[in-house]
Amino acid sequence: MRSILGVWVVACGLLVPAAQPLAQDREEATIRRGDEVYQYWCATCHGAGPGHPGTAALRAKYKGARPAVLEERTDLTPRSVRFYVRNGVSIMPFFRKTEVSDADLDAIAAYLTPR
């Protein structure tokens, strides 16, 4: 009985570390998806350089106190990203679930949130 228990404990110990890379792979895939969705829906207004109205609005609002380019921010939270995407703010429109699904919104939030 002890040898069976010992084998079971060892086998479980081998399975736990294997789960960690799977979680990391899923997180990396989510972040990659977030980048893709961000580039499609958000970068037109929030990209770097001239001609991006969202970036220009944030530059005027923060006057250098925070980065205007969302991808450079370190103070964003998943909750705030979800709020602004779903509700809009100022000149930014809101995005419906038929445009940006909840899963894609979670991916954008993961992409923009400091890791």
Backbone hydrogen bonds in HBPLUS format (Angstrom, degrees):
<---DONOR---> <-ACCEPTOR-->    atom                        ^
c    i                          cat <-CA-CA->   ^        H-A-AA   ^      H-
h    n   atom  resd res      DA  || num        DHA   H-A  angle D-A-AA Bond
n    s   type  num  typ     dist DA aas  dist angle  dist       angle   num
A0005-LEU N   A0001-MET O   3.01 MM   4  6.27 163.2  2.04 153.3 157.9     1
A0006-GLY N   A0002-ARG O   2.84 MM   4  6.02 156.7  1.89 148.0 154.9     2
A0007-VAL N   A0003-SER O   2.95 MM   4  6.13 156.0  2.01 143.8 149.5     3
A0008-TRP N   A0004-ILE O   2.95 MM   4  6.17 158.6  1.99 148.7 154.7     4
A0009-VAL N   A0005-LEU O   2.90 MM   4  6.15 160.9  1.93 152.7 157.5     5
A0010-VAL N   A0006-GLY O   3.00 MM   4  6.18 161.8  2.04 147.8 152.7     6
A0011-ALA N   A0007-VAL O   2.84 MM   4  6.02 159.9  1.88 149.9 156.0     7
A0012-CYS N   A0008-TRP O   2.89 MM   4  6.12 159.6  1.93 150.7 156.0     8
A0013-GLY N   A0009-VAL O   2.99 MM   4  6.16 153.2  2.06 143.8 151.5     9
A0014-LEU N   A0010-VAL O   3.01 MM   4  6.31 137.6  2.20 143.2 154.4    10
A0014-LEU N   A0011-ALA O   3.16 MM   3  5.12 128.0  2.44  93.3 106.7    11
A0015-LEU N   A0011-ALA O   3.11 MM   4  6.39 139.2  2.29 142.3 153.1    12
A0015-LEU N   A0012-CYS O   3.15 MM   3  5.09 126.4  2.45  93.4 107.2    13
A0016-VAL N   A0012-CYS O   3.21 MM   4  6.43 152.2  2.29 153.3 158.2    14
A0019-ALA N   A0015-LEU O   3.26 MM   4  6.56 136.2  2.46 145.8 156.6    15
A0019-ALA N   A0016-VAL O   3.08 MM   3  5.33 136.2  2.28 105.0 116.5    16
A0020-GLN N   A0017-PRO O   3.24 MM   3  5.40 133.2  2.47  99.8 111.2    17
A0023-ALA N   A0019-ALA O   3.03 MM   4  6.36 154.6  2.09 152.4 159.0    18
A0024-GLN N   A0020-GLN O   2.96 MM   4  6.26 158.6  2.01 152.6 158.9    19
A0025-ASP N   A0021-PRO O   2.77 MM   4  5.97 155.3  1.83 148.5 155.3    20
A0026-ARG N   A0022-LEU O   2.94 MM   4  6.19 155.3  2.00 146.6 153.0    21
A0027-GLU N   A0023-ALA O   2.91 MM   4  6.15 158.6  1.95 148.6 154.6    22
A0028-GLU N   A0024-GLN O   2.85 MM   4  6.07 160.6  1.89 149.9 155.3    23
A0029-ALA N   A0025-ASP O   2.87 MM   4  6.05 152.9  1.95 144.4 152.3    24
A0030-THR N   A0026-ARG O   2.85 MM   4  6.08 151.9  1.93 146.6 154.5    25
A0031-ILE N   A0027-GLU O   2.93 MM   4  6.20 159.1  1.98 149.4 154.9    26
A0032-ARG N   A0028-GLU O   2.89 MM   4  6.13 156.3  1.94 146.2 153.0    27
A0033-ARG N   A0029-ALA O   2.88 MM   4  6.09 157.7  1.93 145.3 151.7    28
A0034-GLY N   A0030-THR O   2.78 MM   4  6.04 153.8  1.85 146.8 155.0    29
A0035-ASP N   A0031-ILE O   2.92 MM   4  6.20 149.1  2.01 146.4 153.9    30
A0036-GLU N   A0032-ARG O   3.01 MM   4  6.36 160.3  2.05 149.6 154.4    31
A0037-VAL N   A0033-ARG O   2.89 MM   4  6.17 168.3  1.91 159.9 162.2    32
A0038-TYR N   A0034-GLY O   2.81 MM   4  5.84 157.6  1.86 144.5 151.9    33
A0039-GLN N   A0035-ASP O   2.87 MM   4  6.04 163.5  1.90 152.1 156.1    34
A0040-TYR N   A0036-GLU O   3.07 MM   4  6.30 149.0  2.16 143.2 151.7    35
A0041-TRP N   A0037-VAL O   2.86 MM   4  6.01 175.6  1.86 162.5 162.7    36
A0042-CYS N   A0038-TYR O   2.74 MM   4  4.89 146.9  1.85 134.1 145.1    37
A0043-ALA N   A0038-TYR O   2.92 MM   5  6.08 151.0  2.00 151.9 153.3    38
A0045-CYS N   A0042-CYS O   3.06 MM   3  5.85 138.6  2.23 122.1 130.0    39
A0046-HIS N   A0042-CYS O   2.84 MM   4  5.80 163.6  1.87 152.9 156.8    40
A0047-GLY N   A0043-ALA O   2.87 MM   4  4.40 122.2  2.21 130.5 124.5    41
A0054-GLY N   A0045-CYS O   2.82 MM   9  4.70 121.2  2.17 114.7 128.2    42
A0055-THR N   A0045-CYS O   3.01 MM  10  6.51 142.9  2.15 160.8 151.0    43
A0056-ALA N   A0052-HIS O   2.93 MM   4  6.19 159.9  1.97 157.0 163.7    44
A0057-ALA N   A0053-PRO O   2.90 MM   4  6.03 155.4  1.96 143.7 149.9    45
A0058-LEU N   A0054-GLY O   3.00 MM   4  6.24 158.1  2.05 144.7 150.6    46
A0059-ARG N   A0055-THR O   2.82 MM   4  6.00 149.4  1.92 146.8 156.0    47
A0060-ALA N   A0056-ALA O   3.03 MM   4  6.26 156.3  2.08 145.8 151.2    48
A0061-LYS N   A0057-ALA O   2.93 MM   4  6.14 152.8  2.01 143.4 151.7    49
A0062-TYR N   A0058-LEU O   2.88 MM   4  5.93 172.1  1.89 151.9 153.6    50
A0063-LYS N   A0059-ARG O   2.91 MM   4  5.55 137.9  2.09 137.0 146.7    51
A0065-ALA N   A0062-TYR O   2.80 MM   3  5.25 168.5  1.82 129.3 130.3    52
A0072-GLU N   A0069-VAL O   2.94 MM   3  5.50 155.9  1.99 117.4 125.3    53
A0073-ARG N   A0070-LEU O   3.09 MM   3  5.25 158.9  2.13 107.9 114.6    54
A0081-VAL N   A0077-THR O   3.04 MM   4  6.29 165.9  2.06 160.7 164.3    55
A0082-ARG N   A0078-PRO O   2.97 MM   4  6.15 169.4  1.98 152.6 155.5    56
A0083-PHE N   A0079-ARG O   2.94 MM   4  6.12 159.3  1.99 147.3 153.5    57
A0084-TYR N   A0080-SER O   3.02 MM   4  6.21 174.1  2.02 156.7 156.5    58
A0085-VAL N   A0081-VAL O   3.02 MM   4  6.15 161.3  2.06 154.5 160.0    59
A0086-ARG N   A0082-ARG O   3.00 MM   4  6.07 163.7  2.03 150.7 155.2    60
A0087-ASN N   A0083-PHE O   2.82 MM   4  5.83 148.2  1.92 151.7 161.3    61
A0088-GLY N   A0084-TYR O   2.73 MM   4  4.84 144.4  1.86 127.6 135.8    62
A0095-PHE N   A0085-VAL O   2.78 MM  10  5.74 150.1  1.87 159.3 168.8    63
A0089-VAL N   A0092-MET O   3.11 MM   3  5.13 142.5  2.25 122.9 133.5    64
A0092-MET N   A0089-VAL O   2.74 MM   3  5.13 146.4  1.85 150.4 144.1    65
A0099-GLU N   A0096-ARG O   2.91 MM   3  5.24 150.4  2.00 106.3 115.9    66
A0100-VAL N   A0096-ARG O   2.88 MM   4  6.17 166.9  1.89 168.7 166.6    67
A0105-LEU N   A0101-SER O   2.81 MM   4  6.04 151.3  1.89 149.7 158.6    68
A0106-ASP N   A0102-ASP O   2.88 MM   4  6.12 154.8  1.94 147.4 153.8    69
A0107-ALA N   A0103-ALA O   2.99 MM   4  6.26 146.8  2.10 139.4 148.9    70
A0108-ILE N   A0104-ASP O   2.88 MM   4  6.19 153.9  1.95 147.2 153.7    71
A0109-ALA N   A0105-LEU O   2.92 MM   4  6.15 163.0  1.95 150.0 154.7    72
A0110-ALA N   A0106-ASP O   2.90 MM   4  6.15 151.5  1.98 143.1 150.9    73
A0111-TYR N   A0107-ALA O   2.90 MM   4  6.13 152.3  1.98 146.4 154.2    74
A0112-LEU N   A0108-ILE O   2.93 MM   4  6.19 155.4  1.99 155.2 161.0    75
A0113-THR N   A0109-ALA O   3.03 MM   4  5.90 126.0  2.33 140.4 152.4    76
